[in-house]
Amino acid sequence: MPSLLRFFARDIGIDLGTGNTIISDANGNILVNEPSVVAIDLTTYEVLAVGIEAKNMLGKTPENIMAVRPLENGIIADFELTQAMLTFFVKKANSGFSVFQPRAMITVPSFLTDVEKRAVEDVVIYAGCRNVLLVEENIAAAIGMGLDINEPKGHLISNIGAGTIQSSIISLAGVVSSKSIKYGGDNVDRDIRSYIKKKHNLLVGNSTCEYIKNVICTLKNENLKRTTIISGKDLVTGMPKTLEIKAESLLDCVIPLVNETLSSIRDVLEKTPPEISGEIIIDGIVLCGGVSNLDGLAEAVEENVKIHTSVAENPINITGIGVGKALKVLSKKTRILIGNKDER
């Protein structure tokens, strides 16, 4: 009997993010957690590397090789590359031989059109899954936080990722109100790169900008004196150059992220029924996503909206963990599923 079990691939939950893709099992155990990056040979269009290996190639490839992100602002920008990336990740999550392909549940932003949702379903099917169900990102995040999404109680979650900011009120296993903005950590990286280029005539790579954002960027006055040493190419001489940069000088690069986050939260609160608004005041706002760890972001949100704001435990992976745990409802008819109606 145990040998027969190998014929059934385990079902998986997929958090397909602009910056990172996470695959987990029904218990929330992370099976794959790698950057959403693919490296291809431009002469043969052959996929050379995926995930961490491909990200390490960013900015370092010869002319015939290109390392790219196939997703942009939470939307599939290149179907074939996304398929190649997911095929690699699905095989990695279900190593070994199996007769039956796995079922999958995948997170999607609330702003996707029906056509874009269908594209997500198709890319997962072509990547090696026999059935696909879609679930809203913030519902998966709520499940990952251990919240009882079926109770008649509102929870305000703001998911701040690399390409999108999505704030939602979750109640009775559904989304009461939601606001998505195509802005995120990648925009901060671009602003940092643009500032360093204009101010210091220094050209730096995307990985350096991401490092700066994660290490020294802050919204707290007491931490604005932070500094770090970076390196790049001097645009005047064309030679390599190092530079010490202060967190204080980068404040203007992170303020837009705060404003967009506040805009999404305010928009959601304005559309929220008064009964739920009272519950949000008591329970507060929870931030998650890769950029929610930005130093001082939670405090800045709380100061502006006057509602207690906290960052979820393990905010970067919480949605990926939650979509795996949501697999337990695959055999049930439930309101949280917004995907296809294929036979289960």
C-alpha positions in Angstrom: 0.0 0.0 0.0 2.8 2.5 0.8 4.1 2.1 -2.7 0.8 3.2 -4.2 1.0 6.5 -2.4 3.9 7.5 -4.7 1.5 7.6 -7.6 -0.3 10.6 -6.0 1.6 13.8 -6.0 0.9 16.0 -3.0 -1.3 19.0 -3.5 0.4 22.3 -3.3 -0.4 25.9 -2.6 1.3 28.6 -4.7 1.9 32.2 -3.9 3.0 33.6 -7.2 4.6 36.9 -6.4 6.3 39.6 -8.4 9.5 39.2 -6.3 9.2 35.7 -4.9 7.3 32.5 -5.5 6.4 30.3 -2.5 5.0 26.8 -2.7 3.8 25.0 0.4 1.9 21.9 1.4 -1.5 21.5 3.2 0.2 21.9 6.6 1.8 25.2 5.6 5.3 23.8 5.3 7.3 25.7 2.7 8.5 23.4 -0.1 9.9 26.1 -2.4 10.8 29.7 -1.7 12.7 31.3 -4.5 12.9 34.6 -6.5 10.5 34.9 -9.5 13.4 35.2 -12.0 14.2 33.3 -15.1 17.4 33.4 -17.2 17.2 32.6 -20.9 19.6 32.3 -23.8 18.5 34.9 -26.4 19.9 33.0 -29.3 18.1 29.7 -28.6 15.4 30.9 -26.2 16.5 28.1 -23.9 15.8 28.5 -20.1 19.2 28.4 -18.4 18.4 29.1 -14.8 15.4 29.7 -12.5 15.0 31.2 -9.1 18.0 31.9 -6.9 20.5 30.9 -9.6 18.8 33.2 -12.1 18.6 36.1 -9.6 22.3 35.8 -9.0 22.7 36.5 -12.8 20.8 39.8 -12.7 23.1 42.6 -14.1 26.0 40.1 -14.7 25.0 38.4 -17.9 26.7 38.5 -21.4 24.8 39.9 -24.3 23.3 36.5 -25.3 21.8 35.8 -21.9 19.0 37.8 -20.2 17.7 37.4 -16.6 14.2 38.7 -16.2 11.2 38.7 -14.0 8.2 37.2 -15.9 5.7 38.9 -13.6 5.1 42.7 -13.2 2.9 44.3 -10.6 1.3 41.0 -9.8 0.3 40.3 -13.4 1.8 37.7 -15.8 3.9 39.7 -18.2 5.4 36.8 -20.1 3.3 33.6 -20.2 6.0 31.2 -21.5 8.6 32.3 -19.0 6.2 32.1 -16.2 5.2 28.6 -17.3 8.9 27.6 -17.4 9.5 29.0 -14.0 6.5 27.3 -12.4 7.2 24.0 -14.1 10.6 24.0 -12.4 9.2 25.0 -9.0 6.3 22.4 -9.2 8.8 19.6 -10.0 11.0 20.7 -7.2 8.0 20.7 -4.7 7.0 17.2 -5.9 10.2 15.5 -6.6 10.1 11.9 -7.7 7.7 9.9 -9.9 3.9 10.2 -9.7 1.2 9.1 -12.0 -1.3 11.8 -11.0 -0.4 15.4 -11.1 -0.9 17.6 -8.1 -3.9 19.8 -7.5 -3.0 23.4 -6.8 -4.4 26.5 -5.1 -2.8 29.8 -6.2 -3.1 33.4 -4.9 -4.2 36.2 -7.1 -4.6 40.0 -6.5 -8.2 41.2 -6.4 -7.8 43.6 -9.4 -7.2 40.8 -12.0 -9.7 40.7 -14.8 -11.4 37.4 -15.8 -9.0 37.1 -18.7 -5.9 37.6 -16.4 -7.4 35.0 -13.9 -7.8 32.5 -16.8 -4.1 33.1 -17.7 -3.1 32.3 -14.2 -5.2 29.1 -14.3 -3.7 28.1 -17.7 -0.1 28.7 -16.7 -0.4 26.5 -13.6 -2.1 23.7 -15.6 0.7 23.8 -18.2 3.2 23.8 -15.4 2.1 20.3 -14.4 -1.0 20.6 -12.2 -4.2 18.7 -12.9 -6.6 21.3 -11.4 -6.3 24.9 -10.2 -8.3 26.9 -7.7 -7.7 30.6 -7.1 -7.9 32.4 -3.8 -7.4 36.1 -3.0 -4.0 37.0 -1.6 -5.2 38.6 1.6 -7.6 35.7 2.4 -4.6 33.4 2.1 -2.6 35.8 4.3 -5.4 35.8 6.9 -5.3 31.9 7.0 -1.6 32.0 7.4 -2.0 34.3 10.4 -4.3 31.8 12.0 -7.4 34.1 11.8 -10.8 32.5 11.7 -11.9 33.9 8.4 -15.4 32.2 8.6 -16.5 34.2 11.6 -18.6 37.4 11.2 -15.8 39.7 12.1 -13.8 42.1 10.1 -10.0 42.0 9.7 -8.0 44.6 7.9 -4.9 43.3 6.2 -2.5 45.3 4.0 -0.2 43.2 1.9 2.8 45.2 0.7 4.8 43.3 -1.9 7.4 44.0 -4.6 4.8 45.0 -7.3 1.5 45.7 -5.5 -0.1 47.1 -2.3 -3.4 45.4 -1.5 -5.5 46.3 1.5 -8.6 44.2 2.2 -11.3 43.8 4.8 -11.9 40.0 5.4 -15.1 38.8 6.9 -17.2 35.6 6.6 -14.6 34.0 4.3 -14.9 36.8 1.8 -13.6 40.3 0.9 -15.9 43.0 2.1 -13.9 45.8 0.5 -10.5 45.9 -1.2 -8.1 48.3 -2.8 -5.1 47.4 -4.9 -2.4 49.8 -6.1 0.3 48.8 -8.6 3.1 50.1 -6.5 5.6 48.3 -4.2 9.1 47.6 -3.3 10.3 47.5 -6.9 9.3 51.2 -7.2 11.4 52.1 -4.1 14.4 50.3 -5.7 14.0 52.3 -8.9 13.7 55.6 -6.9 16.9 54.7 -5.0 18.7 53.9 -8.2 17.5 57.2 -9.8 18.5 59.2 -6.8 22.0 57.8 -6.6 22.5 58.3 -10.3 21.4 61.9 -10.3 23.0 62.9 -7.0 26.3 61.1 -7.1 26.7 60.2 -10.8 27.0 56.6 -9.7 25.2 53.7 -11.5 24.2 50.8 -9.3 22.4 47.6 -9.9 19.0 46.4 -8.8 20.5 44.0 -6.2 22.4 46.9 -4.6 19.2 49.0 -4.5 17.3 46.1 -2.8 20.2 45.8 -0.3 20.0 49.5 0.5 16.2 49.4 1.0 16.4 46.4 3.3 19.5 47.5 5.3 19.4 51.2 6.0 16.1 52.7 4.7 14.0 53.9 7.6 11.1 56.2 8.6 12.3 56.6 12.2 14.0 59.8 13.0 16.4 58.1 15.4 17.7 55.8 12.7 18.2 58.4 9.9 21.9 58.5 10.6 22.4 54.9 9.4 25.0 54.5 6.7 26.3 51.8 4.4 29.0 51.5 1.8 27.9 50.6 -1.8 29.8 50.2 -5.1 28.9 50.9 -8.7 30.2 52.5 -11.9 31.1 56.2 -11.9 29.2 57.8 -14.8 31.9 60.5 -15.3 35.0 58.3 -15.4 33.5 55.0 -16.2 35.5 53.4 -13.4 34.4 51.4 -10.4 33.6 53.5 -7.4 32.5 53.1 -3.8 30.2 55.5 -1.9 29.0 55.9 1.7 25.2 56.7 1.6 23.0 57.8 4.5 19.5 56.7 5.3 18.5 60.4 5.7 19.2 61.1 2.0 16.9 58.3 0.9 13.8 59.4 2.9 12.2 60.8 -0.3 12.5 57.4 -1.9 10.4 55.6 0.7 7.8 58.3 1.4 5.8 57.5 -1.8 5.4 53.9 -0.5 4.0 55.2 2.7 1.6 57.5 0.9 0.4 54.7 -1.4 -0.1 52.3 1.6 -2.1 55.0 3.4 -4.2 55.7 0.3 -5.1 52.0 -0.1 -6.0 51.7 3.6 -8.1 54.9 3.7 -10.0 53.8 0.6 -10.8 50.5 2.1 -12.0 52.0 5.4 -14.2 54.5 3.6 -16.1 51.6 1.9 -16.3 49.5 5.1 -19.7 49.1 6.9 -19.8 50.9 10.3 -20.1 47.6 12.3 -16.8 46.3 10.9 -15.2 49.7 11.3 -15.7 49.5 15.0 -14.1 46.0 15.1 -11.1 47.3 13.1 -10.5 50.0 15.7 -10.3 47.3 18.4 -8.3 44.7 16.6 -6.2 47.1 14.5 -4.5 46.8 11.1 -2.0 44.0 10.2 0.7 44.5 7.6 2.3 41.7 5.7 4.3 41.2 2.5 8.0 41.6 1.8 8.1 45.4 2.2 6.1 45.5 5.5 9.4 45.1 7.3 10.5 48.5 6.3 11.7 50.2 9.5 9.1 52.5 10.9 6.3 51.7 8.3 3.8 50.3 10.8 4.4 53.3 13.1 3.9 55.7 10.2 0.6 54.0 9.2 -0.6 54.1 12.9 0.3 57.7 13.3 -1.7 58.8 10.2 -4.8 56.6 10.4 -5.0 56.6 14.3 -5.6 52.9 14.4 -3.2 50.4 16.0 -1.0 48.9 13.3 1.3 45.8 13.6 3.4 43.7 11.3 2.5 40.0 11.1 4.8 37.3 12.3 6.9 36.1 9.4 5.3 38.7 7.0 7.3 37.7 3.9 6.2 34.1 3.9 2.8 34.4 5.6 0.7 34.4 2.3 2.6 31.4 1.0 2.0 29.5 4.2 -1.6 30.5 4.2 -2.3 29.3 0.6 -0.9 25.9 1.6 -3.2 25.6 4.6 -6.1 26.7 2.4 -5.7 23.4 0.5 -7.7 21.7 3.2 -10.9 23.2 1.8 -10.2 21.8 -1.7 -12.8 19.0 -1.2 -15.4 21.4 0.2 -17.6 24.0 -1.3 -16.5 27.2 0.2 -16.9 30.9 -0.4 -13.2 31.7 -0.4 -12.5 29.9 -3.7 -12.8 32.2 -6.7 -11.2 30.0 -9.3 -12.4 27.7 -12.0 -15.2 25.3 -11.6 -13.3 22.2 -12.8 -14.1 18.8 -11.4 -12.3 18.2 -8.1 
